[in-house]
Each structure stands twice: as structure tokens, then as C-alpha cells.
Amino acid sequence: MNDPFTSPTPRNTATTSTGDDALRHRLHASVAASPDLLAYLDSLTSTAVEALSSPGQEVFCGVTLIRARKATTVASSSDRARRMDEVQYKFGDGPCLTAAQEEREIYISDIEDLAATSKYRAAMEDHGVHSVLATPILLPATSYSALNLYSTEPQAFTAAARRLARTFATHASGPLKLALTVADLADTGADLQAAMESRRTVDTAVGFIMSQNNCTRDQAIATLRQTASTRRITLRDLAESIVTKATNATDVTDRHLS
């Protein structure tokens, strides 16, 4: 997409004050209260809507999270916000993706300022959205995130509103880093558990082959690997098949003997 997005702020900057303490505490507390990363992101969008909406001026909020070797994660404050975000993912480009990946604020004060031929403009107009603000949430290494704000009114995000969005994004950065660390540890634990289960399955299959063929462990492993290669399936899948068949055969034998 070649639309001329404006970006008055190259990086996310904000000053803190005593009045921000409650928001900072709430964002940190929601990490502990959320069962997983997506739940935390959902909580983040809800808090953003409360903090950034004003009387007579409701905003719709989404959060984009991009991690290396992980699917892009999206959380939305409402179905309407979700549909707005989906427009960008459909095109593979847009304010929130640019803000996240380039770590700079993107503000479209009026959708009508975009080229008349812009597909993004047409899609936003179809949904009744007239202004978009995407503010990066800075993260370390290969993770990127952005707060995506939409309004049905043009010129909806004043300079003060954009400062508030940057402050919110700054406060959200630390808790989101913590939530990512917790999620990565959970993923590592799940991967280790899966690896252990796979190892146990292969060991059981090797034992069945040794018993059936009266061979050594090394010979059984070699047979298992050769068969998996010939059939073009993974070692674990073949092992599971062997264990299942052997277990079923044992069950039949036991029933006949009982």
C-alpha cells in the first residue's frame, strides 16, 4: 500500500506524572490476572478504550503483536475494531503494521486525505471510520507491537489525544514485555513436554521391535528410522502407529486369555 501516512512522531516518547501511577499499576496487575497472552492483550484493549475515549467521542481499539517465528497476534476491544484490523491484514499493510514494524506513530487525520483509488480508504469508509491513529508499543529484540485506534469522526485525535496514546503505549510496554516472557516460558514448557512425550513413544516402539524381532536396541532404532524414511513419515508418527497396533494386539490377547 502506497498511501501517504503521516508520522509526526518518529519514536514513542512520553512524560510521566503522578496521575499515571494508577494506569501503570492497572496494566501491571492485569498481567498477573490474565491466564494467557491473548487474554492480557484483550485486557489491554479494554483499558485503552477507557483511557482514551472522551465524552461523545468513543474510540475503537486493537493491539497488534508480531513475534519472530510466531503467528501475528491480534486483540480487539470490539467486533468493530477487529474488522478494522482485519482490513489491514487482508492487504498485508496499513497504519498499525507500519507503526509496529517501523516503531513510529502513524496518524491519518481524515481517511478522505488518502488517494481516491486507495483500497484501504474505501474499506475504512465502508466501515464508517474516518480517522486512524497507530502508536507503537516498544518491545525488545524481534517483537513488535502497536496500539491501533479508530474513530468515526475525522480529525478525532488531537495533539493532546496523541500524547495520551503515546503515554499509554509507554506504560503498556513494560507489562507487555513481562506477558511475553511468561508466554515464552509457557511455550518452552509445552515444547519440552511434547519432546518428552515423543521420546517416551519412540522408546516404547523400540521396545516392541526388540521384542518382536529379538534384536538389539541399536538395530531396533535403525529399523525404525529406515522404515520412517521409506514411508516418508516422521519417526514419532511411525512410533505412535507401532505402539497403537501393539497395544491393540495385546488387548485382544488379554481378552482371549481372560
N, C-alpha and C positions, 0 to 999 in steps of 0.2 A: 504494500500500500504506500503510495507516494503523497499522501495528504500532508499539508504543511502544519504539523503540530507545533504549537508554541511551547517553549520551555524556559520561562524566566528564571528558574532556579536550577543551576547545574547539579547541585547535590542537596541532600536533605539536611537542612540546618534549622535549629530551633533553640530558643532560650527557655529555661525552666523557671518556675516560680513556686511559691508555697501552695498556690491553688492547684498545681498539677499533682501534688502528692497523692490525693485520693484516686485520681485516674491511674497513676503509676501503680499504686497498691492494688487496685482492682484488676489491672492487666496481669500482674504477677500472681495474684490469688487465683485467677481463672485457670492458670496452668495446672495448679495442683487439683483443681476441681474438675478438670476435663479428663475423660477416660482415654482419649487418644488425640492425635494431632488435628484431625478434621474437626473434632468437637471443639478444640481450642480455637481454630480458625472461625468456626461458626459463632463462638462467643465473641471473638474479636470484631466481627462484622456488626453484631448487635450492639456492642459497646460503642462502636464508631458512629452508628446511626444516632444513638442517644446523644453522643458528644457533639456531633457535627450538624445535626438538624437544628433549625430555628423555628419559632412560631410562624406558621403559614409557609414554611419552606422545608419540606421533608426531602431528604436525600436517600438514594438507594445505594447500597454499599456491597462491594465484593472484594475479596482478597485473593490475589494470585500468588502461588508459591511454586517456584521452579527449582528442582534439585537435580544434581547430576545422577544419571542412571535411574531416575525415578520419573513416574508419570507426573505431569503438571497437576497440582492440587488446586482446586477452586472451592471457595466457600462464599456463600451469598446470604445477605440479610433477608432476602425475599425471593420469590419466583421471578419477579420482575427484574431484580438485579442479576439473577442467574441468567436470564435471557439476554441481558445486555452484554454480559461477559462472553456468552456463547457466540455472539456475533463476531467478536474479535478472534476467538479460537477457530471459527469457521474460515476466516480469511488468513489465519496464521500471522496476523499483525494487528496492531492497534495501540491506542494510548497506554493501556495497562501493561501489555507485553513490553513495549518500548521503555516505559518508566522502570519496570523491574530489571530488565536486562542492561539498560544503559545507566541506571541509577540516577535518573533526573526527572524532575517534575514535568508532566505533560498537562497542559490546560487548553481545552477547546472551549472558549467562552460562548461560542454560538456555532452550532453544527452547520448553519447556513453559510458560514465563512469558508467551509470546505468546498472543493470543486463540485460543480453541479453533477459531474459524472462519477463522483465518488460512491462506491458501493457501500462504504461504511456510513457515509452521510445518509444515504437512502434507507439503510437498515435502522439507524437510530431514529430517523424521522418516523418510520413505520411504527416504532415503539413509543413515540411521543417524547423522546429525550432530546433536549436542546443544548445542554452543556455537560461536559465531562471533565473531571479532574482526576488524574492518576498521580499518586505520590509514592515514591519508593520507600520501602522499609529495608534499611541496610542490614545485610547479613554477611557473615564471613565466607571466605573460600568460594565454592561453586554453587552456593544457594542464592536465589534472588526472589524478591517479593515486592508487591506493590499494593497499595490501598486504592481501590477503584470507586470513585464517587460519581453518581449520575443525578441529574435534575431535569425536571420537565420544563424548567424556565431557562431562558437564555441569560447570560451574564450572572448566573446564580452564585458563583464562588468569588466573592470579593477578595481583596488583598488580605483582609483580616481572616476570612474563612480559609484561605490557603495557608496562612501562618498557623492556624489552628490545626489543619490537616497535617502539616509538617511536624508540629509538636506531638500530635497523636502518634504519627509514624515513628518518631524518635522514641517515645515511651514504649511503643509496641515492639521495638527491635529487640531489647533485652529478653523479655518474656518469650518471644518467638524463637530466639536462639536457644533458650532453655527447653522449650517444647520440642524443637528439632533434635536436641541432644537426647532427650528422653525417647523420642520416636526412633532415633538411630540405634539406641541401646536395645529397644524392644525388637527392632528388625534383626539385630545381631543375635539376640537370644533365640528368635524364631529360626534364623538360619542355622544356628548351632544345633537346635533341637531337631530340625529336619535332617541335618547331616548325621546326627547320632542315630536317628531312626533308619536312615538309609543304610548306615553301616551295619546295624543290627539285622536288617533284612538280608543284606548280602551275606553276612556271616552265617545266617540260618540256611540260606540257599546253598552255600558252600558245604555246610554240614550234610545236607541231604544228598548232594552229589557225591561226597566222600563215602557216605553210607551205601548208596546205590551202586557205585562203580568200584568200591573197595580201592580207592586211590588216596594219594596224599593230599594235603591241603593245597600245596602249590599246584598240583595237577588239576584239582577241582577249580581253582581260581582261573587257571589258564583255559580250561574248558568253558567256563562261564564267560570270560572275555571274548573268546573266539566265537562262541555262539551269538553273543550280543552284537559283535561286529558283522557276522554273516547276516543276521536278521535286521540289521540297521536299527536297533533299538538301544536304549540306554541300559547300562548294567543294572541299575535299580529296577527298571521296569521288568527286565528278564528275571531278576531275583524274586520280585513280587509274584510273578507268574508261577515260578517254580514252587515257592512257598505255599501259594494258594492251592495248587494242584496236589502237592504232597500232603497238605493239611486235610484236604477233602478226601484223599485216598485213605488217610489214617482214620478219619471219622467213619468212613464206610466199613473199614476193617473192624473197628471197635464195635460198631452196631451189630455186625455178624457174630462177634465173639460174645456179646452180652446176652 
